[in-house]
Amino acid sequence: MAHIDPTQQASLEARLKQMEETCREAERRRVEVELSLVEVKENLRKVEAGPFTLGTTVDSSLLETTT
């Protein structure tokens, strides 16, 4: 096994630590996005299940046919 200079090893360990932190941050973002997606899917199911249950309103003028 090749001998690594102690300062080079410290530099490599610092880079490794930084990369691990970057990975942890990316994983946190991935989890947040996944939770948001679950929430959106749940809301979509509620909307598809029945009448407007999310407090949405329909402008009645949009429902009238123009002549």
N, C-alpha and C positions, 0 to 999 in steps of 0.2 A: 504494500500500500504506500502511495506517495506521501511524503511529509509535506504538510501545509504550513506555511508561515502563520504564526499566531495572529498577526494583524489581519492577514487575509482571511483566516478562519473567523475572526470576530466580524469582519465585514460580511462574510457569507451568512453568518448566523443572524446578523441584523437584517439582511435582505430577506432571509427565510421568515423571520418574525413579521416583517412588513407584509410579505406575501400572504402569510397565514391570516393576518388581520384583514387584509383586503378580501380574502375568501370568506371570512366570517361576516364582513359587512355585506358582501354580495348575497350570502345566504339569508341574512336578515331581510334584505330587500325582496328576495325571492319569496320568502314566507309572507311578507306584507302583501305582495302582489297576489299570491295564492289566496290569502284570506279575503282580499277585495273581490277576487273573482268568484269565490264561493258566495259572498254577499250579493253580488250582482245576479248570479244564477238563481239565488233564493228569491230575490225581488222579481225576477223575470217569471219564475214559476207562480208567484202570487198574482201577477198581472194576468198571466195566461189562464189561471184557475177561475177567475171570475171578474165581476165588474171592477171598475177602477177602485182599488183598495189603498192606493198609496197617496191619496189626497190629490190626485190629478183632476183637473177640470177640463171639460170640453166646451169650447166656445160654440154656443148654439148657432151662431151665425154661419159657422162652417158646415153645419148639417143641413142648412136650407139650400134648396136648389134655386139657382138664378134662372130667370126666364128671359 
